[in-house]
Amino acid sequence: EIAFLRDVDRAIIDSGHIEDSEIMQLAASSQAKTIVCSHLYREIDAQQLQAQSTSAGYQGTILVGKDLMTFV
């Protein structure tokens, strides 16, 4: 999964059943420019997750998806 996402512009991932540490690892390993966490069944602190991922070497942006969110 991580190799498939390596250096893509935007990765939309089902984050409902994985831990923040797994999202952080995915971000740092894939280096996708933007990661959108979707299908959430729990709260995610996007700022904290971004900070932790940046500390782990991630250089992109992490967003928490919202209903009807669009991208151009």
Rosetta constraint file for C-alpha pairs under 8 A:
AtomPair CA 1 CA 5 HARMONIC 6.55 0.50
AtomPair CA 2 CA 6 HARMONIC 6.21 0.50
AtomPair CA 2 CA 26 HARMONIC 6.36 0.50
AtomPair CA 2 CA 29 HARMONIC 6.63 0.50
AtomPair CA 2 CA 30 HARMONIC 5.42 0.50
AtomPair CA 3 CA 30 HARMONIC 6.73 0.50
AtomPair CA 5 CA 11 HARMONIC 6.82 0.50
AtomPair CA 5 CA 30 HARMONIC 5.56 0.50
AtomPair CA 5 CA 31 HARMONIC 7.91 0.50
AtomPair CA 5 CA 32 HARMONIC 6.40 0.50
AtomPair CA 6 CA 29 HARMONIC 7.47 0.50
AtomPair CA 6 CA 30 HARMONIC 4.19 0.50
AtomPair CA 6 CA 31 HARMONIC 5.91 0.50
AtomPair CA 6 CA 32 HARMONIC 5.94 0.50
AtomPair CA 7 CA 30 HARMONIC 6.16 0.50
AtomPair CA 7 CA 31 HARMONIC 5.25 0.50
AtomPair CA 7 CA 32 HARMONIC 4.57 0.50
AtomPair CA 7 CA 33 HARMONIC 6.57 0.50
AtomPair CA 8 CA 31 HARMONIC 7.66 0.50
AtomPair CA 8 CA 32 HARMONIC 4.82 0.50
AtomPair CA 8 CA 33 HARMONIC 6.33 0.50
AtomPair CA 9 CA 32 HARMONIC 5.80 0.50
AtomPair CA 9 CA 33 HARMONIC 4.85 0.50
AtomPair CA 9 CA 34 HARMONIC 6.13 0.50
AtomPair CA 10 CA 32 HARMONIC 6.15 0.50
AtomPair CA 10 CA 33 HARMONIC 5.96 0.50
AtomPair CA 10 CA 34 HARMONIC 4.70 0.50
AtomPair CA 10 CA 35 HARMONIC 5.78 0.50
AtomPair CA 10 CA 36 HARMONIC 7.38 0.50
AtomPair CA 11 CA 32 HARMONIC 6.41 0.50
AtomPair CA 11 CA 33 HARMONIC 7.99 0.50
AtomPair CA 11 CA 34 HARMONIC 6.27 0.50
AtomPair CA 11 CA 35 HARMONIC 4.80 0.50
AtomPair CA 11 CA 36 HARMONIC 6.13 0.50
AtomPair CA 12 CA 35 HARMONIC 5.88 0.50
AtomPair CA 12 CA 36 HARMONIC 4.65 0.50
AtomPair CA 12 CA 37 HARMONIC 6.10 0.50
AtomPair CA 12 CA 38 HARMONIC 6.60 0.50
AtomPair CA 13 CA 35 HARMONIC 7.23 0.50
AtomPair CA 13 CA 36 HARMONIC 6.23 0.50
AtomPair CA 13 CA 37 HARMONIC 5.32 0.50
AtomPair CA 13 CA 38 HARMONIC 5.87 0.50
AtomPair CA 14 CA 37 HARMONIC 6.25 0.50
AtomPair CA 14 CA 38 HARMONIC 5.08 0.50
AtomPair CA 14 CA 39 HARMONIC 5.35 0.50
AtomPair CA 14 CA 40 HARMONIC 7.41 0.50
AtomPair CA 15 CA 19 HARMONIC 7.73 0.50
AtomPair CA 15 CA 23 HARMONIC 7.48 0.50
AtomPair CA 15 CA 37 HARMONIC 5.37 0.50
AtomPair CA 15 CA 38 HARMONIC 5.62 0.50
AtomPair CA 15 CA 39 HARMONIC 6.03 0.50
AtomPair CA 15 CA 40 HARMONIC 5.86 0.50
AtomPair CA 16 CA 38 HARMONIC 7.18 0.50
AtomPair CA 16 CA 39 HARMONIC 5.38 0.50
AtomPair CA 16 CA 40 HARMONIC 4.35 0.50
AtomPair CA 16 CA 41 HARMONIC 5.24 0.50
AtomPair CA 16 CA 42 HARMONIC 6.84 0.50
AtomPair CA 17 CA 41 HARMONIC 7.96 0.50
AtomPair CA 18 CA 22 HARMONIC 6.23 0.50
AtomPair CA 18 CA 23 HARMONIC 7.17 0.50
AtomPair CA 19 CA 23 HARMONIC 6.61 0.50
AtomPair CA 20 CA 24 HARMONIC 6.12 0.50
AtomPair CA 20 CA 44 HARMONIC 7.80 0.50
AtomPair CA 20 CA 49 HARMONIC 6.89 0.50
AtomPair CA 21 CA 25 HARMONIC 6.16 0.50
AtomPair CA 22 CA 26 HARMONIC 6.07 0.50
AtomPair CA 23 CA 27 HARMONIC 6.09 0.50
AtomPair CA 24 CA 28 HARMONIC 6.20 0.50
AtomPair CA 24 CA 49 HARMONIC 6.94 0.50
AtomPair CA 24 CA 52 HARMONIC 6.98 0.50
AtomPair CA 24 CA 53 HARMONIC 4.90 0.50
AtomPair CA 24 CA 56 HARMONIC 7.47 0.50
AtomPair CA 25 CA 29 HARMONIC 5.97 0.50
AtomPair CA 25 CA 53 HARMONIC 7.49 0.50
AtomPair CA 25 CA 56 HARMONIC 7.79 0.50
AtomPair CA 26 CA 30 HARMONIC 5.81 0.50
AtomPair CA 27 CA 31 HARMONIC 5.66 0.50
AtomPair CA 27 CA 32 HARMONIC 6.65 0.50
AtomPair CA 27 CA 35 HARMONIC 7.21 0.50
AtomPair CA 27 CA 53 HARMONIC 6.66 0.50
AtomPair CA 27 CA 58 HARMONIC 5.86 0.50
AtomPair CA 27 CA 60 HARMONIC 7.90 0.50
AtomPair CA 28 CA 53 HARMONIC 6.40 0.50
AtomPair CA 28 CA 54 HARMONIC 7.76 0.50
AtomPair CA 28 CA 56 HARMONIC 6.17 0.50
AtomPair CA 28 CA 57 HARMONIC 5.49 0.50
AtomPair CA 28 CA 58 HARMONIC 4.27 0.50
AtomPair CA 28 CA 59 HARMONIC 7.67 0.50
AtomPair CA 29 CA 58 HARMONIC 7.67 0.50
AtomPair CA 31 CA 58 HARMONIC 6.02 0.50
AtomPair CA 31 CA 59 HARMONIC 6.59 0.50
AtomPair CA 31 CA 60 HARMONIC 6.61 0.50
AtomPair CA 32 CA 60 HARMONIC 6.51 0.50
AtomPair CA 33 CA 59 HARMONIC 7.39 0.50
AtomPair CA 33 CA 60 HARMONIC 4.59 0.50
AtomPair CA 33 CA 61 HARMONIC 6.36 0.50
AtomPair CA 34 CA 60 HARMONIC 5.56 0.50
AtomPair CA 34 CA 61 HARMONIC 4.74 0.50
AtomPair CA 34 CA 62 HARMONIC 5.82 0.50
AtomPair CA 34 CA 63 HARMONIC 7.39 0.50
AtomPair CA 35 CA 60 HARMONIC 7.67 0.50
AtomPair CA 35 CA 61 HARMONIC 6.26 0.50
AtomPair CA 35 CA 62 HARMONIC 4.79 0.50
AtomPair CA 35 CA 63 HARMONIC 6.12 0.50
AtomPair CA 36 CA 62 HARMONIC 5.96 0.50
AtomPair CA 36 CA 63 HARMONIC 4.74 0.50
AtomPair CA 36 CA 64 HARMONIC 5.65 0.50
AtomPair CA 36 CA 65 HARMONIC 5.77 0.50
AtomPair CA 37 CA 62 HARMONIC 7.46 0.50
AtomPair CA 37 CA 63 HARMONIC 6.20 0.50
AtomPair CA 37 CA 64 HARMONIC 4.87 0.50
AtomPair CA 37 CA 65 HARMONIC 5.51 0.50
AtomPair CA 38 CA 64 HARMONIC 6.61 0.50
AtomPair CA 38 CA 65 HARMONIC 5.04 0.50
AtomPair CA 38 CA 66 HARMONIC 7.54 0.50
AtomPair CA 39 CA 65 HARMONIC 7.89 0.50
AtomPair CA 44 CA 49 HARMONIC 7.69 0.50
AtomPair CA 44 CA 64 HARMONIC 7.38 0.50
AtomPair CA 45 CA 49 HARMONIC 6.12 0.50
AtomPair CA 46 CA 50 HARMONIC 5.93 0.50
AtomPair CA 46 CA 62 HARMONIC 6.90 0.50
AtomPair CA 46 CA 63 HARMONIC 6.55 0.50
AtomPair CA 46 CA 64 HARMONIC 6.32 0.50
AtomPair CA 47 CA 51 HARMONIC 6.17 0.50
AtomPair CA 48 CA 52 HARMONIC 6.14 0.50
AtomPair CA 49 CA 53 HARMONIC 5.99 0.50
AtomPair CA 49 CA 62 HARMONIC 7.64 0.50
AtomPair CA 50 CA 54 HARMONIC 6.03 0.50
AtomPair CA 50 CA 61 HARMONIC 6.99 0.50
AtomPair CA 50 CA 62 HARMONIC 5.86 0.50
AtomPair CA 51 CA 55 HARMONIC 6.21 0.50
AtomPair CA 52 CA 56 HARMONIC 6.30 0.50
AtomPair CA 53 CA 57 HARMONIC 6.47 0.50
AtomPair CA 53 CA 58 HARMONIC 5.32 0.50
AtomPair CA 54 CA 58 HARMONIC 4.58 0.50
AtomPair CA 54 CA 59 HARMONIC 6.13 0.50
AtomPair CA 54 CA 60 HARMONIC 7.94 0.50
AtomPair CA 65 CA 69 HARMONIC 6.62 0.50
